[in-house]
């Protein structure tokens, strides 16, 4: 066995340009890492993002509830139209009063749910 068998040949030394490119790439990666850590540490910005997300969810829920109510009102209105105006006239509670009551109840429910969060 010779000395060359025990120690494998060393890899060729990188050129100055290769070293500079590697340093530049490492700096870019380090910069991205620092920015990511800074973003995680920025509690105020994260809180603002959370508030915006909550607002968006609340708006979506209000819109969905509004659409459901409109659908129910339309369905009820269609049924009333089909059964005739006489049924409405003999009804002890006018339809607009019922609709206003339902809207008020839904509004109170949304306000109470909003305060719990």
C-alpha positions as CSV (number, residue, x, y, z in Angstrom):
1,X,0.0,0.0,0.0
2,X,1.3,3.4,-0.9
3,X,0.6,6.7,0.8
4,X,-1.8,7.7,-2.1
5,X,-4.1,4.8,-1.2
6,X,-4.8,6.0,2.3
7,X,-5.6,9.6,1.5
8,X,-8.0,10.2,-1.5
9,X,-7.0,13.0,-3.8
10,X,-8.2,16.4,-2.6
11,X,-10.9,18.1,-4.5
12,X,-9.7,20.9,-6.8
13,X,-9.7,24.3,-5.1
14,X,-12.6,26.5,-6.2
15,X,-11.7,29.6,-8.1
16,X,-12.2,33.1,-6.8
17,X,-15.2,33.7,-9.0
18,X,-16.8,30.5,-7.7
19,X,-16.1,31.5,-4.1
20,X,-17.6,35.0,-4.7
21,X,-20.7,33.4,-6.3
22,X,-21.1,31.1,-3.3
23,X,-20.7,34.0,-0.9
24,X,-23.3,36.0,-2.8
25,X,-25.8,33.1,-2.7
26,X,-25.2,32.6,1.0
27,X,-25.8,36.3,1.7
28,X,-29.1,36.2,-0.3
29,X,-30.3,33.1,1.6
30,X,-29.3,34.7,4.9
31,X,-31.1,37.9,3.9
32,X,-34.3,35.9,3.2
33,X,-34.0,34.1,6.5
34,X,-33.6,37.4,8.4
35,X,-36.6,38.9,6.7
36,X,-38.7,35.8,7.6
37,X,-37.6,36.0,11.2
38,X,-38.3,39.7,11.3
39,X,-41.8,39.1,9.9
40,X,-42.5,36.5,12.6
41,X,-41.3,38.9,15.3
42,X,-43.5,41.8,14.0
43,X,-46.4,41.3,16.3
44,X,-48.2,44.5,15.3
45,X,-48.2,43.5,11.6
46,X,-49.4,40.0,12.4
47,X,-52.2,41.4,14.6
48,X,-53.3,43.7,11.8
49,X,-53.4,40.8,9.4
50,X,-55.4,38.8,11.9
51,X,-57.9,41.7,12.2
52,X,-58.2,42.0,8.5
53,X,-58.9,38.2,8.2
54,X,-61.5,38.4,10.9
55,X,-63.2,41.4,9.2
56,X,-63.3,39.5,5.9
57,X,-64.8,36.4,7.6
58,X,-67.4,38.6,9.4
59,X,-68.4,40.2,6.1
60,X,-68.7,36.8,4.4
61,X,-70.9,35.6,7.2
62,X,-73.1,38.7,7.0
63,X,-73.4,38.3,3.3
64,X,-74.3,34.6,3.6
65,X,-76.9,35.3,6.3
66,X,-78.3,38.1,4.1
67,X,-78.6,35.8,1.2
68,X,-80.3,33.1,3.3
69,X,-82.8,35.6,4.6
70,X,-83.5,37.0,1.2
71,X,-84.1,33.4,0.0
72,X,-86.4,32.7,2.8
73,X,-88.3,36.0,2.3
74,X,-88.7,35.3,-1.4
75,X,-89.9,31.8,-0.7
76,X,-92.4,33.1,1.9
77,X,-93.5,35.8,-0.5
78,X,-94.0,33.3,-3.3
79,X,-96.1,31.1,-1.0
80,X,-98.1,34.1,0.1
81,X,-98.7,35.1,-3.5
82,X,-99.8,31.6,-4.4
83,X,-102.2,31.3,-1.5
84,X,-103.9,34.6,-2.4
85,X,-104.1,38.0,-0.9
86,X,-107.1,37.1,1.2
87,X,-104.9,35.0,3.5
88,X,-102.6,37.9,4.0
89,X,-105.5,40.2,4.8
90,X,-106.9,37.8,7.4
91,X,-103.5,37.1,9.0
92,X,-103.3,38.6,12.5
93,X,-99.6,39.6,12.0
94,X,-98.6,41.5,8.8
95,X,-95.8,40.0,6.7
96,X,-93.5,43.1,6.9
97,X,-93.6,43.0,10.7
98,X,-92.6,39.3,10.6
99,X,-89.7,40.1,8.2
100,X,-88.6,43.0,10.4
101,X,-88.6,40.8,13.4
102,X,-86.5,38.1,11.7
103,X,-84.0,40.7,10.6
104,X,-83.8,42.2,14.1
105,X,-83.2,38.8,15.6
106,X,-80.5,37.9,13.1
107,X,-78.8,41.3,13.8
108,X,-78.8,40.7,17.5
109,X,-77.4,37.3,17.1
110,X,-74.6,38.6,14.8
111,X,-73.8,41.4,17.3
112,X,-73.6,38.9,20.3
113,X,-71.4,36.5,18.3
114,X,-69.1,39.3,17.3
115,X,-68.6,40.4,20.9
116,X,-67.7,36.9,22.0
117,X,-64.8,36.8,19.7
